[in-house]
């Protein structure tokens, strides 16, 4: 009978989990999908656009897998408790620990998967996604210009209202900066962007431009003909990075940097590296923490309504992820020991969860 009950609970959990992970993963990649279709409409190859999604997917899964596990626990055990099925199982001599035994194995397996993604897969793929973006802009520089969003090129800040596929732009505003001050203000109702891919330069050619030179008084005048501005767009994306950022490194490379930083005695950098490594491990162990705390909460609430389970799961996941990411923000403040602050939420979730499970089991 016990094997039948375990299979019944595991089957319900797996079906709900697969549904939840599909919905959550799609929802979390929705904004990126919109951006992908936007790039495709601007001339970026669909292959490069969808390759970007593939590289970003592990990062999304590192959050959606534990969150989907928490949602499944809340929904499945909330319904079982509301229908008095758990009470019936315990009346037949089946303990809470025997009931949740298959889910402990599933949570452990999910934690192993999340740890692998967090420590090795996600950082490497995140770096590859950045390279894809860089290459896309080198191959399709017109995609750099987005209506309503200012684009910075050295001392130039460019803002446009609209853009056509042939490179025609409207409502153009260009500022030539000198530090934080505006040195020159160039505006035009329309213009055109011409690209020279061989030298990785683009030219903004404006019609009837109005130029205000703040370095000279009373220099506002309409410009006859074209006002051409040259921009080396390749310079922005061809700069060679001497060192990869810590978040793009696998755990072996990250640990090697920690060893070197300790030899150098750089406490601030040690704190940043150790916080990065600890937050990855804490995120990877989240399925176990969510199981331990979510299970007794689902049993106590005893609600069949999906909305209640979803609300509690969003609240618990938000607090957990928020606490960890909040500690990461403090990574440069080594005096606060952020590498240990990362573990506050995971430890509290597991301690209180284990306590409530054993409390329910003794009832």
Steps between C-alpha positions, in 0.01 A plus 500: 500500500784738588652462155162583343461811716854616421439456127166686528664800671807497274282486186289796613813696586677426169196590287451829688875569492526456122204732448640760742850496355361543148288799600769662717780451247287644221393790720855581609630491141201696365677837510803353326280339235342838424849647465602211270205563265582871510859431391380267223270776369803732494698266277683281752522137387248271671777245565699745711188622679383154604855394588492784752184349656668156519796648686279695740273199569727338766496825699120501489482131595719560806210708636199328344591145613498572877203735464305235308585246771362735767182567300449124454546430870255773600234391251529121541522487881251783543245296305588172677460667838174674403353168381612331827708252301803560721285440810376174346856389422613569856195317636621198306834518682700686235721772650563842350862407431387193305253712305763757395784249449472498116495880490816520709672291233355723226604819683853364545519418127371848406757659734780307328375623162472859626847488654649381172319774309598771751864397537592403147237534227331837562817717537658363181179535298440850637842601367413347162172695489697823551727405209195433283365848578838652420523316166142589410571870541821469297312324219184715524597840643157647419364284782696720739251781455175452687229767494473686829819349647821713498809332355850605611803505267805654667403866541178470293155422639244418229121488545242432227119490495456240223698290254424327168662184364682695228684706763276806491468661844265769627498732798878495542671656802878478537704636788876536490610474860799633689493315829152557641449821303339533156752649258285487187130438434403371154137437405314414181154388401638224274823340387658178388754255639755369249723208598851418370554147632852470356637761741224451762383858480156650465401847385197690628395733219248762611284729289443862605674444831503762774828526688546676833863538598516575873870572484417811295227751568219559252599210273151359435446476124332270247749297300455491123519159341627197682666496841702178514621350828746212493491229769742209537251244628758221490705679764218459751483120465850400388671600822683196634423413859819399679312308768164328496251619759459277803138414423606352164747254655437137593547391860855366441620830354314689773665293773841556339441875513407472868832324572697770316306780672578347841869491417482867401304585815234698314211473748251687285560280195495186716162607633364553147626163376384303802160668491463409132590136568283473811195653333526244219506213750214653702292538184579144399377363835171691481286197398582330833430818697171549316396141565572519872314827556234473231378155604381583854357833382298322230369246753408770753321724249298203366365690199393360166502844333788539258522875565585452869781254422637725228494805726689322780753353256567843347543647848739227621704497178517881496629519857756223439640637173475860622698428817778330304521766230487769770813351657667495157442876470714539813781280361753787490441586868721231652449638851140368491610146394247476211627150414338384825193724474412304185423197720249667735193419286605142406578410863179653636288328234655160569504528879142623534383261229657196668361610838143534368516168313608310813241696702227385261638146502475477881134612503 
